[in-house]
């Protein structure tokens, strides 16, 4: 992965995904209806949905297509938000909360429908998603989550200890929630496929074109890079966990948390058949969650919380390698893990995404809290709806006028590191 520090750069997805479209850098002036800042799922989904409606748009990406979280994540397509449905409705209110829950429930369908419609080659598998529970104390909480989704008609079920072990290939967990809406894909291939689809529909995409200034000029905006400008009626800021000083209020509403992954060499046929035999992905419910899956070639991909500094990142990746053999003792002891990478996940104070219009014509979206594959794609469609003139009360996700800053944002790195250490201790004590 170009232009990334070494412990975060050796990505399985960068090594295996089909190449993306060849896009230029911005050099000169453009005029359009909508300028989109950020080349990840949110931005490309917005560009695609706008272009499908014949609305001119220009997307500017600071690095290359899918360089941020959209090309680095575990490729798990998960329905729902980090908060449970009842809590979402409590936080956002009954009407807005119901719209947000409904959108999150069908977000995987939006992803897989786009993949089908445009023939995106990204190893998409819709076999479901498993949320395993590591201790008996947590079972009641997660059965309550199950009941909330079942009340809303979702295809979810509870797996007992024995069935969980069969579904996962490990007896480490006491039960699990199985959500049939979920699935997996190659995240970088999906990001590149979204970009190719948007281009085919008429969107303009520019890479290696970092935006350095946003200027409001009466009823329009001027977006400046070092070598060009874009004038537009609307600006969609879709930088999420990689938000910088371009719009400080958005940066202060997000805590970038490091998530890291390692991937093994392809497993032998007999070992491969014993791990996640149904082709599903899993993300457990520990305070420091662990997520795992197999890729198309039978590699075990396992991920979890990382660290901000290089020694901590390398130590966390080494812990994941050791954890893999504890979870799955059937793995050979000398199994190599040739890939190790990671990046930032955007966490918000209330663990909910945001859709905000702080100034006329400027709309911000982000904060997916680890649920970005499905939810960012869905939010791109909502952004297109907003720009297309859909009334605020009819948007599938509530629009706010103000961002909620994260308390003590300036201290977020030491506070996150302290919270990670404490959460890890509580996980160990709960076993």
C-alpha positions in Angstrom: 0.0 0.0 0.0 1.8 3.1 -1.3 2.4 6.2 1.0 1.7 4.3 4.2 3.9 3.4 7.2 5.4 -0.1 7.0 3.4 -1.9 9.7 0.1 -0.8 8.1 1.1 -1.3 4.5 1.4 -5.0 3.7 -2.3 -5.5 2.8 -3.8 -8.7 1.5 -6.3 -6.7 -0.4 -3.7 -4.6 -2.2 -2.0 -7.8 -3.3 -5.1 -9.6 -4.6 -7.7 -7.0 -5.7 -8.1 -6.3 -9.4 -6.7 -3.0 -10.5 -8.8 0.1 -10.3 -9.6 2.5 -13.1 -6.8 4.8 -14.3 -7.8 8.3 -13.0 -5.8 11.5 -13.4 -5.0 14.2 -10.9 -6.9 17.5 -11.0 -4.9 20.1 -13.0 -6.9 23.2 -13.8 -10.4 24.4 -13.2 -13.7 22.4 -13.1 -17.3 23.5 -12.7 -19.9 21.1 -11.6 -23.1 20.6 -9.6 -21.6 18.6 -6.8 -18.0 18.3 -5.5 -17.2 15.2 -3.4 -14.2 15.1 -1.2 -13.0 11.6 -0.3 -12.6 8.5 -2.4 -14.1 5.8 -0.2 -17.4 4.0 -0.1 -19.4 7.1 1.0 -17.9 9.3 -1.8 -18.1 6.7 -4.6 -21.6 5.6 -3.6 -22.7 9.3 -3.7 -21.0 9.8 -7.0 -22.6 6.7 -8.5 -26.1 7.5 -7.3 -25.8 11.2 -8.5 -24.5 10.1 -11.8 -27.3 7.6 -12.2 -29.7 10.6 -11.9 -27.8 12.7 -14.4 -26.4 15.1 -11.8 -22.9 16.2 -12.6 -20.3 15.5 -9.9 -16.5 15.6 -9.4 -14.8 13.5 -6.8 -11.4 14.4 -5.4 -9.3 11.8 -3.5 -6.0 12.8 -1.7 -4.3 9.4 -2.4 -5.6 6.6 -4.6 -9.0 4.9 -4.9 -9.9 3.1 -1.7 -6.7 4.2 0.0 -8.4 4.8 3.4 -10.6 2.6 5.5 -12.6 1.5 2.4 -9.6 -0.5 1.1 -8.2 -1.7 4.4 -11.2 -3.2 6.4 -12.1 -6.8 7.0 -14.7 -6.9 4.2 -17.6 -7.8 6.5 -20.9 -6.6 5.2 -23.0 -6.1 8.4 -26.6 -5.0 8.9 -27.4 -2.6 11.7 -25.5 0.0 13.6 -23.2 -0.3 16.6 -26.1 0.7 18.9 -29.1 -1.7 19.1 -32.3 -0.6 17.4 -34.2 0.5 20.6 -31.2 2.6 21.6 -30.9 4.2 18.2 -34.6 5.2 18.4 -34.1 6.6 21.9 -31.1 8.7 20.9 -32.5 10.0 17.6 -36.2 10.0 18.5 -38.9 7.7 17.4 -39.4 8.9 13.8 -35.8 9.7 12.9 -34.6 6.6 14.8 -36.9 4.3 12.9 -35.6 5.7 9.6 -32.0 5.2 10.6 -32.7 1.6 11.8 -34.6 0.7 8.7 -31.7 2.0 6.5 -29.1 0.1 8.5 -31.2 -3.0 8.2 -31.3 -2.9 4.4 -27.8 -1.5 3.9 -26.3 -4.9 2.9 -29.0 -5.3 0.3 -27.9 -1.9 -1.1 -24.3 -3.2 -1.3 -25.1 -6.5 -3.0 -27.6 -4.9 -5.4 -24.9 -2.5 -6.6 -22.5 -5.4 -7.0 -25.0 -7.3 -9.1 -26.2 -4.3 -11.1 -22.6 -3.4 -12.2 -21.0 -6.8 -12.2 -18.4 -5.7 -9.6 -15.7 -8.5 -9.3 -15.1 -8.4 -5.5 -15.6 -12.0 -4.3 -18.9 -11.1 -2.8 -20.5 -13.9 -0.7 -23.9 -13.4 1.0 -23.8 -16.3 3.5 -24.6 -14.3 6.7 -22.7 -12.8 9.6 -22.1 -14.3 13.0 -21.7 -12.4 16.3 -20.3 -14.9 18.8 -20.5 -14.3 22.5 -17.4 -15.2 24.7 -19.0 -15.5 28.1 -22.3 -16.5 29.8 -22.6 -13.0 31.4 -23.1 -11.5 28.0 -25.7 -13.9 26.7 -28.8 -12.1 28.0 -27.6 -8.8 26.5 -27.2 -10.3 23.1 -30.4 -12.3 23.2 -32.1 -9.0 23.9 -30.5 -7.6 20.7 -31.8 -10.6 18.9 -35.3 -10.0 20.1 -35.2 -6.3 19.0 -34.2 -7.3 15.5 -36.8 -10.2 15.4 -39.5 -7.7 16.4 -38.6 -5.7 13.3 -38.8 -8.8 11.1 -35.1 -9.3 10.6 -33.8 -12.8 9.6 -31.7 -13.4 12.7 -31.5 -16.4 15.0 -29.7 -17.6 18.1 -27.1 -20.4 18.0 -26.4 -22.4 21.1 -22.9 -23.4 22.2 -22.7 -26.6 20.1 -24.1 -25.0 16.9 -21.8 -22.0 17.4 -18.8 -24.3 17.6 -19.9 -26.0 14.4 -20.5 -22.7 12.6 -17.2 -21.2 13.6 -14.8 -24.2 13.9 -13.8 -23.2 17.5 -15.3 -24.0 20.9 -14.2 -20.7 22.4 -17.7 -19.1 22.4 -20.8 -19.9 24.4 -23.3 -18.8 21.8 -23.8 -16.5 18.8 -26.3 -14.4 16.9 -26.5 -15.4 13.3 -27.7 -12.6 10.9 -28.6 -13.9 7.5 -28.5 -10.4 6.0 -24.7 -10.1 6.1 -21.8 -11.3 4.0 -18.3 -10.7 2.9 -16.4 -9.2 0.0 -12.9 -8.0 -1.0 -13.1 -4.4 0.3 -10.5 -2.8 -2.0 -11.9 -4.6 -5.1 -15.4 -3.3 -4.1 -14.1 0.3 -3.7 -12.4 0.1 -7.1 -15.6 -1.4 -8.6 -17.7 1.4 -7.2 -15.3 3.9 -8.7 -15.4 2.2 -12.1 -19.3 2.1 -12.0 -19.4 5.9 -11.1 -17.1 6.7 -14.0 -19.2 4.6 -16.4 -22.2 6.6 -15.4 -20.5 9.9 -16.1 -18.9 11.0 -12.8 -15.5 12.6 -12.9 -12.9 11.2 -10.5 -9.5 12.7 -9.6 -6.9 11.0 -7.5 -3.7 12.3 -5.8 -5.7 15.6 -5.5 -5.8 16.5 -1.8 -8.2 19.3 -1.1 -6.5 22.1 0.8 -9.3 24.7 1.1 -13.1 25.1 1.0 -14.4 28.6 0.2 -18.0 29.7 0.1 -18.7 32.1 -2.7 -22.3 33.3 -2.4 -24.5 30.4 -3.5 -21.7 28.1 -4.5 -18.4 26.7 -3.2 -14.9 26.6 -4.4 -12.8 23.6 -3.6 -9.1 24.0 -4.0 -6.2 21.6 -4.5 -2.6 22.5 -5.0 -3.0 22.3 -8.8 -6.7 23.1 -9.4 -10.1 24.2 -8.3 -13.6 22.9 -8.5 -16.7 25.2 -8.3 -19.9 23.5 -7.2 -23.3 24.3 -5.8 -22.9 21.5 -3.2 -19.9 20.0 -1.5 -20.1 16.5 0.1 -17.3 15.9 2.7 -16.8 12.1 2.9 -13.3 11.8 4.5 -14.5 10.0 7.7 -11.6 8.6 9.8 -9.0 10.3 7.5 -10.5 13.8 8.1 -7.8 16.4 8.5 -7.7 20.1 9.2 -9.7 20.9 6.1 -12.9 21.1 8.2 -11.8 21.1 11.9 -15.3 20.7 13.3 -15.7 17.4 11.5 -12.3 16.2 12.7 -13.3 17.0 16.3 -16.5 14.9 15.9 -14.5 11.7 15.1 -12.0 9.7 17.0 -9.7 7.8 14.6 -9.0 4.4 16.2 -6.5 2.0 14.7 -7.8 -1.4 13.6 -5.2 -4.0 12.3 -5.4 -7.3 10.6 -3.1 -10.2 9.7 -3.7 -12.9 7.0 -2.3 -16.4 6.8 -1.1 -18.3 3.9 -3.8 -20.4 2.2 -5.0 -23.2 4.4 -4.9 -26.9 3.4 -8.2 -28.2 2.2 -9.0 -30.2 5.4 -8.2 -27.3 7.8 -10.0 -24.8 5.6 -13.1 -27.0 5.7 -13.1 -26.9 9.5 -13.1 -23.1 9.9 -16.3 -21.1 9.1 -17.5 -23.9 6.9 -20.6 -22.0 5.9 -18.5 -19.2 4.3 -19.6 -16.6 6.9 -17.7 -13.9 8.7 -17.6 -13.3 12.4 -17.1 -10.4 14.8 -17.2 -11.2 18.5 -18.6 -9.2 21.4 -15.6 -8.7 23.5 -14.8 -5.1 24.6 -11.8 -5.4 22.3 -13.6 -7.3 19.6 -11.9 -9.8 17.3 -13.2 -10.4 13.8 -12.3 -13.2 11.4 -13.1 -14.8 8.1 -11.6 -16.7 5.2 -10.8 -15.1 1.9 -11.5 -16.6 -1.5 -8.2 -18.6 -1.4 -8.7 -20.0 2.0 -6.5 -17.6 3.9 -7.5 -16.8 7.5 -8.0 -13.1 8.0 -8.2 -12.0 11.6 -8.3 -8.5 13.0 -8.7 -6.4 16.1 -7.8 -3.2 17.8 -4.3 -1.8 17.1 -2.2 1.0 18.5 -1.1 4.5 17.3 2.7 3.9 17.3 4.7 1.4 15.3 6.0 -0.8 18.1 2.4 -1.1 19.5 1.0 -1.9 16.0 3.6 -4.7 15.5 2.9 -6.1 19.0 -0.8 -6.1 18.3 -0.3 -7.9 15.0 1.8 -10.5 16.8 -1.0 -11.0 19.3 -3.4 -11.7 16.5 -1.2 -14.4 15.1 -1.0 -16.1 18.5 -4.8 -15.6 19.0 -5.5 -17.3 15.7 -3.9 -20.6 16.8 -5.7 -20.4 20.2 -9.0 -19.9 18.5 -8.3 -22.6 15.9 -6.0 -25.2 17.4 -6.4 -27.2 14.1 -4.1 -24.6 12.4 -0.5 -25.9 11.9 1.9 -24.4 14.5 4.2 -23.1 11.7 1.5 -21.5 9.7 2.9 -18.3 8.1 1.1 -15.0 8.2 2.7 -13.1 5.3 0.2 -10.1 5.4 -0.2 -7.5 8.1 -1.9 -4.2 7.7 -4.4 -1.7 9.2 -5.7 1.8 9.3 -8.2 4.1 11.0 -11.8 3.5 12.0 -14.0 6.5 12.8 -15.7 6.4 16.2 -18.2 8.9 17.4 -19.3 9.9 20.9 -22.8 8.3 20.6 -21.5 5.4 18.4 -23.8 6.5 15.6 -23.1 7.9 12.1 -23.9 11.5 11.3 -25.3 13.3 8.4 -24.9 17.1 8.9 -25.4 20.2 6.9 -23.5 22.9 9.0 -23.7 25.4 6.2 -25.9 25.7 3.2 -24.6 23.5 0.4 -22.0 21.7 2.6 -23.0 18.2 3.7 -20.9 16.0 5.9 -21.3 12.2 6.5 -19.3 9.7 8.4 -18.8 8.0 11.8 -19.6 4.4 11.0 -18.0 2.9 14.1 -16.8 -0.3 12.3 -19.9 -0.8 10.2 -18.7 1.1 7.2 -18.9 -1.3 4.3 -22.7 -1.4 4.3 -23.5 1.8 6.1 -21.2 4.1 4.1 -22.6 2.7 0.9 -26.1 3.4 2.1 -25.1 6.9 3.3 -23.8 7.7 -0.1 -27.3 7.1 -1.5 -28.8 9.4 1.2 -26.3 12.1 0.2 -27.5 11.8 -3.4 -31.1 12.0 -2.2 -30.3 15.2 -0.2 -28.6 16.9 -3.2 -31.5 15.7 -5.5 -34.0 17.7 -3.4 -35.6 14.9 -1.3 -37.2 16.7 1.7 -35.3 16.5 4.9 -38.2 14.6 6.7 -38.1 12.0 3.9 -34.4 11.2 4.0 -33.6 7.7 5.1 -31.2 9.0 7.7 -31.8 12.1 9.8 -30.1 15.3 8.8 -28.7 17.5 11.6 -27.4 21.0 11.5 -24.6 20.6 14.0 -21.8 18.1 14.7 -21.3 16.7 18.2 -17.7 17.2 19.2 -15.9 14.4 21.0 -15.2 15.5 24.6 -11.5 16.1 25.4 -10.7 15.5 21.7 -7.2 16.9 22.0 -6.4 14.1 24.4 -8.0 11.3 22.3 -4.8 9.3 21.7 -3.8 8.8 25.3 -7.4 8.3 26.4 -8.1 5.7 23.6 -4.9 3.9 24.6 -6.0 3.9 28.2 -9.5 2.7 27.3 -8.0 -0.1 25.2 -5.8 -1.3 28.0 -8.7 -1.3 30.5 -11.1 -3.0 28.1 -8.5 -5.7 27.4 -8.1 -6.3 31.2 -11.9 -6.6 31.6 -12.1 -9.1 28.7 -9.4 -11.3 30.4 -11.2 -11.2 33.7 -14.5 -12.2 32.2 -13.1 -15.4 30.7 
